Amino acid sequence: MIIINKMKNRTLIIGLIILLIIIGIIYFANTKQERSVQPVGPIKIDITWEEAVRILNEGQVASVSQSHNLDVILYLKDGTIINTKEPNMDDIIIEVQKCGEPCKDILIATE
C-alpha cells in the first residue's frame, strides 16, 4: 500500500513537472514572437523646402521627383521618403545642379 502511494506521488510530481515545462515552452515561444521586429515600410516625412535643400546638399538623397503642382519627393539613401513643396517649378532641378559632387548620381523624375 505504501509503495503504491509513493508511486502515485512520484507519477503526480513527474506529471506536474512535465506540465510546467510545456507551459514554459509555450510562454517563451509566444513572448519571443511578440518581441520580434516587424518591418514597417519606408518612413514618410513632410518638411519645409529649406530643410529639403539642406538634406539634398548633405548628400543623403538617392533620387527626386517633382510634379506640376510643385510637390517634390526626395528618396533618401536610407529608405526615408521626404515630401516638400518647391517654391517654383524646377527649383529642385536647379538645387541638384548647384549641389555638385554630393548630388552627381541623383536620379530626377519629372511629371
Secondary structure, DSSP 4 states (H G I P E B T S, - for coil): -HHHHHHHHHHHHHHHHHHHHHHHHHHHHHHHHHHSPPP----EEE--HHHHHHHHHTT-EEEEEE-TTSEEEEEETTS-EEEEE-SSTTHHHHHHHHH-GGGTT-EEEE-
